[in-house]
Amino acid sequence: MIEYATDETFQDMIAEGAVVVDFFGKTCGPCKLIGRILETIEDEMPFVNIVKVDVDDCPKTADEFRVDGIPDLYFYKDGEIVRHEVGAISEQELRTIIGELIY
């Protein structure tokens, strides 16, 4: 399920399960590409939570994670960061990372 975080809700949204966090910007081309890939993955892997964080709408959270470039992806398992990727990555690579996250 794709959900949009706020500075206030972010911590609760990453606390449990397999979570992909996508720091993005509305006008960022590579962010739109990653967004479309995540929408496809959402349909196929409903047990993975996808949290989108608009860096303009959530400056506190973006600053906390020192987001300098977008897209900026964090992969969590039960509240712990297990992987971090900056920049656009391929659909296959994203699927591989998520597969490792859930198994």
ZIFEN-V113087 format. One record per backbone hydrogen bond with DSSP energy under -1.0 kcal/mol. NH is the residue of the N-H (numbers start at 1). CO is the residue of the C=O. Records with the same first field share a line. If there is no record, write none. Layout:
NH->CO / CO
//
This chain:
3->50
5->52
10->6
13->9
14->10
19->76
20->49
21->74
22->51
23->72
24->53
28->25
32->28
33->29
34->30
35->31
36->32
37->33
38->34
39->35
40->36
41->37
42->38
43->39
44->40
45->41
48->45
49->18
50->1
51->20
52->3
53->22
55->24
58->54
62->58
63->59
64->60
65->61
66->63
67->62
72->23
73->85
74->21
75->83
76->19
77->80
78->17
80->77
82->75
83->75
85->73
87->71
94->90
95->91
96->92
97->93
98->94
99->95
100->96
101->97
102->98
103->99
//
